[in-house]
Amino acid sequence: MLNEKIRIRLKAYDYRILDQSTTEIVDTAKRTGARVAGPIPLPTKINKYCVLRSPHGDKKSREQFEIRTHKRLLDILEPTQQTLDALMKLDLSAGVDVEIKT
């Protein structure tokens, strides 16, 4: 046992890819004998952008776009050396941002 807890924060624009990545991490951690708390869904951050439809048109004519950033939190309790090795070798989807804190 190196540390008491590993905290993993995942961020993605697509929630399906995010949920798939969290299940991969949970399965890997449980397979190596560690306890897992989570995944805990954190509040979704919504960025809204308002854009004029035309460069010369009416200012009242606008389009609205939004980007949603979905987040999940995982705690791996009592990790073993095999757990750390398996997590380092894990290949996740390209659209997922992973932040690991010990």
PETA-V661830 format. One record per residue. RES is the residue in one small letter. PSI is psi as a letter, one per 30 degrees, with the letter a starting at -180 (* if undefined). Layout:
RES/PSI  RES/PSI
//
This chain:
m/j  l/e  n/l  e/e  k/k  i/k  r/k  i/k  r/k  l/k  k/k  a/l  y/f  d/k  y/f  r/e  i/e  l/e  d/e  q/e  s/e  t/e  t/e  e/e  i/e  v/e  d/e  t/e  a/e  k/e  r/e  t/g  g/g  a/l  r/k  v/k  a/j  g/a  p/k  i/j  p/k  l/l  p/k  t/k  k/k  i/j  n/k  k/k  y/k  c/k  v/k  l/k  r/e  s/k  p/f  h/g  g/a  d/k  k/f  k/f  s/j  r/l  e/k  q/k  f/l  e/k  i/k  r/k  t/j  h/k  k/k  r/l  l/k  l/k  d/k  i/j  l/k  e/h  p/k  t/l  q/e  q/e  t/e  l/e  d/e  a/e  l/e  m/e  k/f  l/k  d/j  l/l  s/l  a/f  g/g  v/k  d/k  v/k  e/k  i/k  k/k  t/*
//
